[in-house]
Structure formats: structure tokens, C-alpha cells
Amino acid sequence: MKLSAQMTMWFGGIFAVICYAVAIQGFLSLRELADASVASDAQGFAWFWAFLGTVAAVFSGVSWWIARTEKGDRG
């Protein structure tokens, strides 16, 4: 299966937004947790999703750059 740079850019951007939404929800739910151990685990989970969103955003940006600088079909 071959993905175009534009399609990769859009899917990466959508995935990044979803990851950031999960991370924000995780950070906002920390106030409701009383147990320090559970709160620490939830914070680690939220940071993981924030990291995953950043990776997706970087790959989406690289795909955008490739699509922008590509000089037509070379195939």
C-alpha cells in the first residue's frame, strides 16, 4: 500500500489532534483523583499521549514539507 504525502499529512494531523485531546482530558482529570499513585499513573498516561501527539505532528509536518517541495512524479 502506497500512501501519498498529502494523505499522510492529513492523517497525521488528525491523529495528532486526537492524541492531544486525550492528553488534555487526562491532565484535566488529575484534579479528581485522590490517590497519589493513581494520579501519578494518570499523569504519565497523559504525558505519553502528549508525546505521541507531538510525534504525529512532526511527521505530519515532514509530510507537508515533502509534498510542498516534491517536483512531480519521478516514477
N, C-alpha and C positions, 0 to 999 in steps of 0.2 A: 504494500500500500504506500503510495507516494502522496505526501501532504505538501500543498503549496505554502510558500512563505506567508502569504496573506491569511490563509486559513489557520495556520499555526499561530499567527499573531492574534487573531480574534479569539481562538480557543484559549490561548494562554492568558489573554486579558480577562476573559470571563472567569476562568479558573482562579486567577489572582483575586478578583473581586469576591468570589465565593469564599476563598481562604481567609481574606481579611475580614469578611463578615463573621465567620466562625470565630476568628481570633478576638474580635471586638466583643462578641457575645460571651466568650469565655472570660475576658477581663471584666466585663460588667457583672458577671455572676459571682465574682470573688467576694463581693460585699455580703452576699447571702450565706456564705459558708462560715461556720463557727469553728470547726476543727482545723487546726493549723496544718496537719498532714494532708488533709483533703484539699485545703486551699493551696498548698504548695504544689500538689499534683495538678490541680486545675490550672494554676499559673504556668506550669511547664507545658501543659497541653496547649494553652493559648499561645505561648511563645513559639511552639512548634508550628502552629497554623500560620502565625505571622511570618515565620521564616519560609514556610512553603509558599506563601503568597508572594514574598519578595523574590524567590527563585523563579516563580511563574512570571512575574512582572519583568524580570531581567530577560528571560528567554523570549517573552513577547516583544520586548524592545529590540532584541537582537534580530528577531524575525522581521520586524518592521524595518530595521536598517538594511537587512538583506534585500527585502522586497523593494526598497527605495533605490538601492544602488545597483540592482541587477540590470544588466544590459541586454535584455531579451533572451530568447531561447538559445542555448549553446548546444543543444542536443541534436 
